[in-house]
């Protein structure tokens, strides 16, 4: 009988150039609308002032919502992946038992080639997107969580998963 085990690992999602550009554009638009509203405050441009304030508030909340981390928790044969937004809000995005997993291996490995080419399996990325060479794929072909899930487990987590399902976990 396997003893209870617990491992957790937190990775921050890489900020892409698109998200950085989006943040900058919203801030520039907010400042521009704010300045136009202040310059023409006595006239009918007070609506522009409100738009500027709204854009600045929107930029604040957008920048918070683009700050994403993923927490992987492996407990007694079950893997949970939580999405943590702005280090405050947590949502479980995947909960899978080792019995329903078909394979865990590096996504770019030859072992995964047949799964990568399978159009029926949707790929969902829960990785940090920082190091594509070390991204692992978790393949579920059952009905409930059918798909390929990308994640960045640490070595300790992979070893614990391998203890539960030695033939399903391919390390390295």
The 8 nearest C-alpha neighbors of each residue, nearest first, counted from 0:
[[1, 2, 3, 163, 162, 75, 76, 4],
 [2, 0, 3, 163, 162, 75, 4, 76],
 [1, 3, 4, 0, 75, 163, 5, 162],
 [2, 4, 75, 1, 5, 74, 76, 0],
 [3, 5, 75, 74, 2, 6, 159, 73],
 [4, 6, 74, 73, 75, 7, 3, 72],
 [7, 5, 73, 72, 156, 74, 8, 4],
 [6, 8, 72, 71, 73, 9, 5, 70],
 [7, 9, 71, 70, 72, 10, 152, 6],
 [8, 10, 70, 69, 71, 11, 68, 7],
 [11, 9, 69, 68, 127, 70, 12, 8],
 [12, 10, 68, 127, 67, 69, 13, 9],
 [11, 13, 127, 68, 67, 128, 14, 10],
 [14, 12, 127, 128, 129, 15, 11, 67],
 [13, 15, 12, 18, 16, 19, 66, 65],
 [14, 16, 17, 18, 13, 19, 20, 12],
 [15, 17, 19, 18, 20, 14, 21, 13],
 [18, 16, 20, 15, 19, 21, 14, 22],
 [19, 17, 21, 15, 20, 16, 22, 14],
 [18, 20, 16, 22, 21, 17, 23, 15],
 [21, 19, 17, 23, 18, 22, 16, 24],
 [22, 20, 18, 24, 19, 23, 17, 25],
 [21, 23, 19, 25, 20, 24, 18, 26],
 [22, 24, 20, 26, 21, 25, 27, 19],
 [25, 23, 27, 21, 26, 22, 28, 20],
 [24, 26, 28, 22, 27, 23, 58, 29],
 [25, 27, 29, 23, 24, 28, 58, 30],
 [28, 26, 24, 30, 29, 25, 31, 23],
 [29, 27, 31, 25, 26, 30, 24, 32],
 [30, 28, 51, 54, 26, 55, 32, 27],
 [29, 31, 33, 27, 28, 32, 34, 26],
 [32, 30, 28, 34, 33, 29, 27, 35],
 [33, 31, 51, 35, 29, 34, 30, 47],
 [32, 34, 51, 30, 48, 36, 31, 35],
 [35, 33, 37, 31, 36, 32, 30, 38],
 [36, 34, 32, 38, 37, 33, 31, 39],
 [35, 37, 48, 47, 33, 34, 39, 40],
 [36, 38, 40, 34, 35, 39, 33, 48],
 [39, 37, 35, 36, 40, 34, 41, 44],
 [38, 40, 36, 42, 37, 44, 41, 35],
 [41, 39, 37, 45, 36, 42, 38, 44],
 [42, 40, 39, 43, 45, 44, 38, 37],
 [41, 43, 44, 39, 40, 45, 36, 38],
 [42, 44, 45, 41, 46, 40, 39, 47],
 [45, 43, 47, 46, 42, 39, 36, 40],
 [44, 46, 48, 47, 40, 43, 36, 49],
 [45, 47, 49, 44, 48, 50, 43, 36],
 [48, 46, 36, 50, 44, 45, 49, 32],
 [49, 47, 36, 45, 51, 33, 46, 50],
 [48, 50, 46, 52, 47, 51, 53, 45],
 [49, 51, 47, 53, 48, 52, 54, 46],
 [52, 50, 33, 32, 29, 48, 54, 53],
 [51, 53, 49, 55, 54, 50, 56, 48],
 [52, 54, 50, 56, 51, 55, 57, 49],
 [55, 53, 29, 57, 51, 56, 52, 58],
 [56, 54, 58, 29, 52, 57, 53, 26],
 [55, 57, 59, 53, 58, 54, 52, 60],
 [56, 58, 54, 60, 55, 59, 61, 53],
 [59, 57, 61, 55, 56, 60, 25, 26],
 [58, 60, 56, 57, 62, 61, 55, 63],
 [61, 59, 63, 57, 62, 58, 64, 56],
 [62, 60, 58, 64, 63, 59, 57, 65],
 [61, 63, 65, 59, 60, 64, 58, 22],
 [62, 64, 60, 61, 85, 65, 66, 59],
 [63, 65, 61, 66, 62, 84, 60, 85],
 [64, 66, 62, 63, 67, 61, 18, 84],
 [65, 67, 85, 64, 63, 84, 62, 68],
 [68, 66, 84, 12, 83, 65, 85, 11],
 [69, 67, 11, 83, 12, 10, 82, 84],
 [68, 70, 82, 10, 81, 9, 83, 11],
 [69, 71, 9, 81, 8, 80, 72, 10],
 [72, 70, 80, 8, 7, 79, 9, 69],
 [71, 73, 7, 79, 78, 6, 74, 80],
 [74, 72, 78, 6, 77, 5, 7, 79],
 [73, 75, 5, 77, 4, 76, 72, 78],
 [76, 74, 3, 4, 77, 5, 73, 2],
 [75, 77, 97, 74, 96, 163, 78, 73],
 [76, 78, 96, 74, 73, 75, 95, 97],
 [79, 77, 73, 95, 72, 94, 96, 74],
 [80, 78, 94, 72, 93, 71, 73, 81],
 [79, 81, 71, 93, 70, 92, 91, 72],
 [82, 80, 91, 70, 90, 92, 69, 83],
 [81, 83, 69, 90, 89, 68, 91, 92],
 [84, 82, 89, 68, 88, 86, 67, 69],
 [83, 85, 67, 88, 86, 66, 64, 87],
 [84, 86, 66, 87, 63, 67, 64, 83],
 [87, 85, 84, 83, 88, 68, 67, 66],
 [88, 86, 85, 84, 89, 83, 63, 67],
 [89, 87, 84, 83, 86, 85, 90, 82],
 [90, 88, 83, 82, 81, 84, 87, 91],
 [89, 91, 82, 81, 92, 83, 88, 84],
 [90, 92, 81, 93, 80, 82, 89, 79],
 [93, 91, 81, 80, 90, 82, 94, 79],
 [94, 92, 80, 79, 91, 95, 81, 78],
 [95, 93, 79, 78, 80, 92, 96, 77],
 [94, 96, 78, 77, 93, 79, 97, 99],
 [95, 97, 77, 98, 99, 76, 78, 100],
 [98, 96, 100, 76, 99, 77, 95, 164],
 [99, 97, 96, 100, 101, 164, 76, 95],
 [100, 98, 97, 96, 139, 141, 101, 95],
 [101, 99, 139, 97, 98, 102, 138, 96],
 [100, 102, 138, 139, 167, 99, 140, 103],
 [101, 103, 167, 138, 100, 137, 168, 104],
 [102, 104, 137, 168, 136, 167, 169, 138],
 [105, 103, 169, 135, 136, 106, 168, 170],
 [106, 104, 135, 108, 107, 134, 136, 133],
 [105, 107, 136, 135, 108, 111, 134, 104],
 [106, 108, 105, 109, 111, 132, 112, 134],
 [109, 107, 110, 105, 106, 111, 112, 104],
 [108, 110, 112, 111, 107, 113, 106, 105],
 [109, 111, 108, 112, 104, 113, 105, 114],
 [110, 112, 114, 109, 108, 113, 106, 115],
 [113, 111, 115, 109, 114, 110, 116, 108],
 [112, 114, 116, 115, 111, 117, 110, 109],
 [113, 115, 117, 111, 116, 112, 120, 138],
 [116, 114, 112, 113, 117, 111, 118, 106],
 [115, 117, 114, 113, 118, 112, 111, 120],
 [116, 118, 114, 119, 115, 120, 113, 121],
 [117, 119, 120, 116, 121, 115, 114, 122],
 [120, 118, 117, 121, 146, 116, 145, 114],
 [121, 119, 146, 118, 117, 147, 122, 145],
 [120, 122, 146, 147, 119, 123, 118, 145],
 [123, 121, 147, 148, 146, 120, 124, 149],
 [124, 122, 148, 147, 149, 121, 125, 146],
 [123, 125, 149, 126, 148, 122, 150, 128],
 [126, 124, 150, 149, 123, 69, 148, 127],
 [127, 125, 150, 128, 151, 124, 149, 12],
 [126, 128, 12, 129, 11, 13, 10, 151],
 [129, 127, 126, 13, 130, 131, 12, 134],
 [130, 128, 127, 13, 131, 12, 126, 11],
 [129, 131, 132, 133, 128, 134, 127, 151],
 [132, 130, 134, 133, 128, 129, 107, 106],
 [131, 133, 130, 134, 107, 105, 106, 135],
 [134, 132, 131, 130, 135, 105, 151, 106],
 [135, 133, 151, 131, 105, 132, 150, 106],
 [136, 134, 105, 106, 104, 150, 149, 151],
 [137, 135, 149, 106, 148, 103, 104, 105],
 [136, 138, 103, 148, 147, 102, 149, 139],
 [139, 137, 147, 102, 101, 100, 146, 136],
 [140, 138, 100, 145, 146, 101, 141, 144],
 [141, 139, 145, 146, 138, 142, 101, 144],
 [140, 142, 145, 139, 143, 99, 144, 100],
 [141, 143, 145, 144, 140, 139, 99, 146],
 [142, 144, 141, 145, 140, 139, 99, 95],
 [145, 143, 142, 139, 146, 141, 140, 95],
 [144, 146, 140, 139, 141, 142, 143, 120],
 [147, 145, 120, 121, 139, 138, 122, 144],
 [146, 148, 138, 122, 137, 121, 120, 136],
 [147, 149, 123, 137, 136, 122, 124, 146],
 [148, 150, 136, 124, 125, 135, 126, 123],
 [149, 151, 126, 125, 135, 134, 152, 136],
 [152, 150, 134, 126, 135, 153, 127, 133],
 [153, 151, 156, 150, 157, 154, 8, 71],
 [152, 154, 156, 155, 157, 151, 8, 158],
 [153, 155, 157, 156, 158, 152, 170, 159],
 [156, 154, 158, 157, 153, 159, 6, 152],
 [157, 155, 159, 158, 154, 153, 6, 152],
 [156, 158, 160, 154, 159, 155, 161, 153],
 [159, 157, 161, 155, 156, 160, 154, 162],
 [160, 158, 162, 156, 161, 157, 155, 163],
 [161, 159, 157, 163, 162, 158, 156, 164],
 [160, 162, 165, 158, 164, 163, 159, 168],
 [163, 161, 159, 160, 164, 165, 158, 1],
 [164, 162, 160, 161, 76, 165, 159, 97],
 [163, 165, 161, 167, 166, 162, 160, 168],
 [166, 164, 161, 167, 168, 162, 163, 160],
 [167, 165, 164, 168, 169, 161, 102, 163],
 [166, 168, 102, 164, 165, 103, 101, 169],
 [169, 167, 103, 161, 165, 166, 102, 104],
 [170, 168, 104, 103, 167, 171, 166, 105],
 [169, 171, 168, 104, 157, 105, 103, 158],
 [170, 169, 105, 104, 133, 108, 154, 135]]
